[in-house]
Amino acid sequence: MEDAVTKDDLRQFGMLLMNDIQKLLEKITCENQGMHPEWLKSKAVRKLMDMSAGSLQNLRITGKVRYKKILGSYYYNKSDLQALFNE
């Protein structure tokens, strides 16, 4: 007797698949940028700029930095961040 595939099984598979795709996209981005990506993930920006998630969200909402949302993760333009904090 074979086990039936449940909705939870499919949901879990989908989450694993999306995670694998996201890792591949990040790897490709880093390779294309020579390990110095022009777009930084939220966690990297918060660590680099020593800021809270809320402060970073405010920069995004007010349009002070460009961002991209890819598979649920935000990426911020490195040159925009540098220009903002050089002022």
PASEBA-1860 file (N, C-alpha, C; in nm, 3 decimals):
! residues 87
1> MEDAVTKD> 0.084/-0.119/0.000/0.000/0.000/0.000/0.088/0.125/0.000 ~ 0.058/0.218/-0.088/0.137/0.340/-0.101/0.080/0.450/-0.012 ~ 0.170/0.536/0.037/0.127/0.650/0.117/0.078/0.761/0.025 ~ -0.030/0.825/0.064/-0.084/0.936/-0.013/-0.005/1.063/0.017 ~ 0.008/1.148/-0.081/0.075/1.277/-0.064/-0.029/1.375/-0.011 ~ 0.003/1.439/0.100/-0.091/1.532/0.162/-0.061/1.675/0.120 ~ -0.152/1.765/0.152/-0.130/1.907/0.125/-0.008/1.958/0.202 ~ 0.009/1.910/0.324/0.126/1.951/0.403/0.256/1.904/0.339
9> DLRQFGML> 0.256/1.784/0.282/0.374/1.734/0.210/0.408/1.826/0.094 ~ 0.307/1.865/0.018/0.328/1.954/-0.096/0.374/2.092/-0.052 ~ 0.315/2.142/0.055/0.352/2.273/0.107/0.498/2.272/0.152 ~ 0.537/2.167/0.224/0.675/2.155/0.271/0.772/2.143/0.153 ~ 0.736/2.063/0.052/0.819/2.051/-0.067/0.835/2.186/-0.137 ~ 0.725/2.259/-0.147/0.729/2.391/-0.210/0.822/2.486/-0.136 ~ 0.818/2.482/-0.003/0.904/2.569/0.076/1.051/2.532/0.057 ~ 1.081/2.403/0.054/1.218/2.358/0.030/1.266/2.399/-0.108
17> LMNDIQKL> 1.179/2.385/-0.207/1.213/2.422/-0.343/1.240/2.572/-0.355 ~ 1.155/2.654/-0.294/1.175/2.799/-0.298/1.306/2.838/-0.229 ~ 1.338/2.772/-0.120/1.462/2.800/-0.048/1.582/2.766/-0.136 ~ 1.576/2.653/-0.205/1.686/2.614/-0.294/1.701/2.712/-0.410 ~ 1.590/2.757/-0.465/1.594/2.855/-0.574/1.655/2.985/-0.526 ~ 1.616/3.029/-0.406/1.669/3.154/-0.351/1.821/3.144/-0.331 ~ 1.868/3.031/-0.280/2.012/3.013/-0.262/2.086/3.017/-0.395 ~ 2.028/2.956/-0.497/2.090/2.959/-0.630/2.096/3.100/-0.686
25> LEKITCEN> 1.988/3.176/-0.668/1.987/3.315/-0.716/2.091/3.399/-0.644 ~ 2.105/3.380/-0.514/2.206/3.454/-0.438/2.346/3.417/-0.484 ~ 2.369/3.289/-0.509/2.500/3.244/-0.555/2.533/3.304/-0.692 ~ 2.435/3.301/-0.781/2.456/3.358/-0.915/2.483/3.507/-0.906 ~ 2.409/3.577/-0.822/2.428/3.720/-0.805/2.568/3.751/-0.756 ~ 2.614/3.676/-0.656/2.749/3.698/-0.603/2.856/3.668/-0.707 ~ 2.838/3.561/-0.782/2.936/3.526/-0.885/2.940/3.631/-0.994 ~ 2.824/3.681/-1.033/2.818/3.783/-1.139/2.877/3.915/-1.095
33> QGMHPEWL> 2.874/3.942/-0.966/2.925/4.068/-0.914/3.065/4.054/-0.857 ~ 3.130/3.942/-0.879/3.265/3.922/-0.829/3.271/3.922/-0.678 ~ 3.170/3.865/-0.613/3.158/3.857/-0.468/3.141/3.994/-0.402 ~ 3.120/4.096/-0.480/3.090/4.229/-0.427/2.957/4.274/-0.487 ~ 2.849/4.214/-0.442/2.720/4.243/-0.505/2.679/4.389/-0.488 ~ 2.615/4.439/-0.590/2.563/4.576/-0.585/2.437/4.581/-0.499 ~ 2.372/4.468/-0.484/2.251/4.458/-0.404/2.280/4.374/-0.281 ~ 2.249/4.428/-0.164/2.276/4.361/-0.038/2.146/4.317/0.029
41> KSKAVRKL> 2.149/4.201/0.089/2.033/4.149/0.160/2.014/4.228/0.290 ~ 1.891/4.232/0.339/1.857/4.309/0.459/1.951/4.282/0.575 ~ 1.977/4.157/0.603/2.061/4.121/0.717/2.201/4.181/0.703 ~ 2.257/4.177/0.582/2.390/4.233/0.558/2.390/4.384/0.575 ~ 2.284/4.449/0.531/2.273/4.595/0.545/2.264/4.633/0.692 ~ 2.179/4.561/0.767/2.163/4.592/0.910/2.295/4.574/0.984 ~ 2.371/4.471/0.949/2.499/4.447/1.015/2.601/4.553/0.974 ~ 2.607/4.582/0.845/2.703/4.679/0.793/2.678/4.819/0.847
49> MDMSAGSL> 2.551/4.859/0.852/2.515/4.994/0.894/2.478/5.003/1.042 ~ 2.481/4.889/1.112/2.445/4.883/1.254/2.311/4.952/1.278 ~ 2.207/4.900/1.214/2.074/4.958/1.227/1.971/4.849/1.250 ~ 1.857/4.890/1.301/1.749/4.795/1.328/1.672/4.765/1.200 ~ 1.593/4.658/1.207/1.508/4.622/1.093/1.407/4.733/1.065 ~ 1.358/4.797/1.171/1.261/4.906/1.155/1.320/5.027/1.085 ~ 1.444/5.061/1.118/1.510/5.174/1.053/1.530/5.146/0.904 ~ 1.568/5.025/0.874/1.586/4.987/0.734/1.453/4.990/0.660
57> QNLRITGK> 1.348/4.946/0.726/1.215/4.950/0.666/1.173/5.095/0.639 ~ 1.204/5.186/0.730/1.171/5.328/0.709/1.242/5.384/0.587 ~ 1.368/5.346/0.567/1.441/5.391/0.448/1.374/5.340/0.321 ~ 1.326/5.218/0.327/1.258/5.157/0.212/1.126/5.228/0.185 ~ 1.047/5.249/0.289/0.914/5.307/0.274/0.922/5.452/0.225 ~ 1.019/5.527/0.276/1.031/5.668/0.238/1.098/5.686/0.102 ~ 1.145/5.576/0.043/1.205/5.584/-0.090/1.347/5.637/-0.091 ~ 1.414/5.635/0.022/1.550/5.689/0.028/1.653/5.594/-0.031
65> VRYKKILG> 1.619/5.467/-0.040/1.707/5.369/-0.103/1.626/5.280/-0.197 ~ 1.689/5.240/-0.307/1.623/5.147/-0.397/1.629/5.008/-0.337 ~ 1.527/4.930/-0.367/1.524/4.793/-0.317/1.453/4.703/-0.416 ~ 1.480/4.574/-0.401/1.411/4.472/-0.480/1.361/4.367/-0.382 ~ 1.245/4.312/-0.410/1.195/4.202/-0.329/1.197/4.077/-0.416 ~ 1.277/3.979/-0.374/1.291/3.855/-0.449/1.260/3.740/-0.355 ~ 1.155/3.665/-0.388/1.115/3.549/-0.309/1.102/3.580/-0.161 ~ 1.046/3.694/-0.129/1.020/3.728/0.011/1.135/3.795/0.083
73> SYYYNKSD> 1.250/3.811/0.017/1.365/3.877/0.078/1.387/4.012/0.011 ~ 1.425/4.110/0.092/1.454/4.243/0.038/1.602/4.257/0.012 ~ 1.635/4.319/-0.101/1.773/4.349/-0.137/1.782/4.500/-0.159 ~ 1.888/4.561/-0.107/1.904/4.706/-0.113/2.025/4.742/-0.197 ~ 2.014/4.855/-0.269/2.119/4.901/-0.357/2.235/4.957/-0.273 ~ 2.351/4.900/-0.292/2.469/4.935/-0.212/2.510/5.081/-0.233 ~ 2.509/5.128/-0.356/2.552/5.266/-0.383/2.454/5.367/-0.322 ~ 2.324/5.336/-0.319/2.227/5.424/-0.253/2.255/5.434/-0.104
81> LQALFNE> 2.286/5.322/-0.042/2.316/5.322/0.101/2.442/5.402/0.130 ~ 2.545/5.383/0.048/2.669/5.457/0.068/2.646/5.607/0.053 ~ 2.570/5.646/-0.048/2.543/5.788/-0.071/2.462/5.848/0.044 ~ 2.364/5.771/0.092/2.281/5.820/0.202/2.362/5.845/0.327 ~ 2.452/5.754/0.359/2.527/5.767/0.483/2.655/5.850/0.468 ~ 2.687/5.890/0.346/2.799/5.984/0.326/2.753/6.128/0.341 ~ 2.624/6.150/0.338/2.570/6.287/0.350/2.585/6.342/0.490
END
